[in-house]
Amino acid sequence: MSQYLIIGASSGIGKKLSQMLCENGHTVTGTYCRNKSESPNSLLTYHHLDVTDENITMDFLPDTLDGLVYCPGSINLKPFGRIKPEEFTADFNLQLTGAVKVIQTALPNLKKSAGPSVVLFSTVAVNTGLNFHTQVSVSKGAVQGLTVSLAAELAPKVRVNCIAPSLTDTPLAASFLNTEQKAEAGAQRHPLKRVGKAEDIAAMAEFLLSTKAGWITGQIIHVDGGMSTLKI
């Protein structure tokens, strides 16, 4: 069985992915910042990590890692004129710089695996212009740039891919789905007429980690209910 590192494993997509991997017998080293969960079994261990710290320590890593998934993110939607420059910086530090620090730290462990995989997260809003999404699109657009550049640099040893979801029912998006009216409006914006579920996104991440995706790297994969490509 494989050893995986899930950054942000205590909530939302990271939590669901950790559960799915453990159910299939894999070992997961998970991190949390504020929302610690109790480990349901011996295959999943939690460790505190704040990726925005200037210097991070990950002395809890197993010697060999078969995959790394970086889940921390934010959804801050405001008119462009009301966004302070430091808010862009805060998102950039969480969603891009944090990923860079984690990958750099874990890379020696990943390179010991026979077929390591890194999975990052973007958003449908990077390639589909949406009102009030400037702040999140800037940092996630940088994540997409990191994905393709790093995939090229680390090939053929380490695969690197990115998932770009649309609105997904997780704690991070709770404020956008906390009434029946909001939930229905969100569903109707998608060709498949529903918002995403954590398991929709986690299933793609699980696939990208696996040997079944062994010929996939440098890709931005849209799991978005058709939002990015279909107009119906």
N, C-alpha and C positions, 0 to 999 in steps of 0.2 A: 504494500500500500504506500501511498505518497504522503509527503509532508508539505503542508501549505501554511503560508503566512497571510492572514487577513487583517489588514489595518482598518479599524472601525468595525469590529465583529460583534458589537453588542447591540446593534439596532439596525432596523431596516433591511436593506439588501445584504449587507455584510453578515447580519445575524442569520438570515435565511440561507445564504450560501454556506455558512459554517455548518448549519444543521444538515444540509443536503450532503456535504462532503463527509461528515461524520457518519451519516446513515449508510454511506457506501464504504465505510471502513477506513477512511483516510484520517490522518492526524492533523489537527488544526491548531496552530499557535495564533491566538486572536488578541487584538489590542482594543482598549477602550480609553476614552478620555474622561468623560463625565458619567456615562450611563453604563455602569458595570452590570453584567448579567451573571447569574449563577451558572456554572458549567453543568450541562445536563449529563455528561459522561466523561470518562477518563481520556477520551480522544481529543477533547477541546480544553485548552487552558487559556486563561485570560491574563493579560499583563497591561499595566497602565503605560500609556504613551501619549504625550502631547506633541504632535508633529510640528506645532508652531514654536516650540522651544528653540532657542538659537543653536544649542547643541543637544542632540538626542543620543541616548544610549539604548542599544537593543541587545544586551548581554543574555537575553532569554532565547535567542534564536537557536534552533537546532543546527547541527553542523552542516547538514545538507537540506536545501529547500528545493522542492519540485515546482513551486509556484508561489507567486505573490500577487495579491489583489489589494489595490488602494481605493478605499471607499469614502474617506472623509470628503464632505462637500457642504455647500450652502446654497440656498435659493433666496437671494435678496432682489426683489423686483421693485424698482423705483423709476420715476422719470429721470432721464439723464441729467437734467439740470439740478436735481436735488442730491446727486451722489457726490460725496466728498472724496477727494483723491485718496485719503487714507482708507476709505472703504474698499476701493479697488485693490489697494495694497494688501489689506487683510485677507480678501478672498484669494489673491494671488499666492500669499504665503501659505494658506491652508491647502489650496487645491493643486498648486504646481510646485512651489518650493518644498512643501512637505513631502510630496511624492518623490522629488529629486533626492532629498536627504535619505528617505527610506530605501529607495532603490540602490543608491550608492553604498549604503551600509550593508544591505543584504546581498549585493551582487556576488561577492566571493562565495557565499553559501549556495546561491543559485547555480553558479558555474560548476559546482560539484555534482549536479544532477545530470542525468543522461539526456533529459529533454525538458528543460525549465521553461516556464511561461509566466509572463507578467500581464496583468489585466488592469487597465485604468478606466476611468469614467469621464465622459463628456456630457453633452446635452444636445437635444434636437435643435436648440435655439442657436447653436453656432452656425449651422448651415441653412437654417430657416429663420429669416428675420421675424422677430416677435417683439411687440411693444414692451417696453420697460425691462427688457432682458439684457441690457448692455453690460451690467456689472457681472452677471454670471457668465455671459458669453465671452467676455474678454479673457477670464482666467481659464475657462474650459477650452477656448480656442488654442491657448498656449499648451494645454494638456494634449490636444490633438497633434500639435507640432512636435511635442516631446515624443509622442507615440511613434510617429513615422521615422523621425530622425534616430531614435534609440533602436528601433527595430532594424534599421540599416546597419548601425554601428555594431550591434550585438549578434547579428546573423553570422554564421548559421547556428550558433550555440543557443541563444536565448530568443524565444519568440516574444513579441510585444504587440498587444492589440488593445483597442479601446472600444467600449460600449457607449453609445449615445442614446439614452432613453428619452422618452417624453414624460409627461406627468405620471408619476407612479405613487400609489397609495402606501406611503411610508411615513414615519413620524416627521421626517424632514419636510414633507409636503402637507402636513396636517392642516395648516391654516388655509390651504387652497381647497380643501375637501371637507371642511367641518360642518357643512350644512347640505341638505339634500339638493338645494338649488345649485350650489357650487359644484357638487359632485356630478350632477346631471349636465351642467354646462361644460365641465371638463370632459366628460365622456363624449358629448356631441361634437366636440372639436376634432375628434379623431375618426378616420374612416371606419375603424372597427367598432366605434361607438361605445367604447369603455376606456377608462384609464388603466394604466398598467398596474400589475401586482408585483410585489417583491419577488415572488417566485418566477415571474416572467423574465426578469433581468438576471436573477441568480442562476437560472437554468442556462442562459447564454454564457455567463461567466464560468460555470462549471464545465461546459463544453470546451471553451477556449483554454482552460487549464489542462484538459485531457489530451491523451495521445490521438484521439479522434480528430483533433484540430491541428495535427502535426505539420500540415502544409499551409497553415494560415499565420501570417505575420504582417505587421505594418498596416492593419486594417482598422477603419472606423466603422463599426457595425451598428446600424440603427435598429433598435428594438423599441418601436415608438407607435405601434398601432397604425402604421401607414402615414403618420403625420408629415414626415419629411419628403415624401415622394408622390403622394396621392391627393388629388383635389376632387372630391365627389359631392 
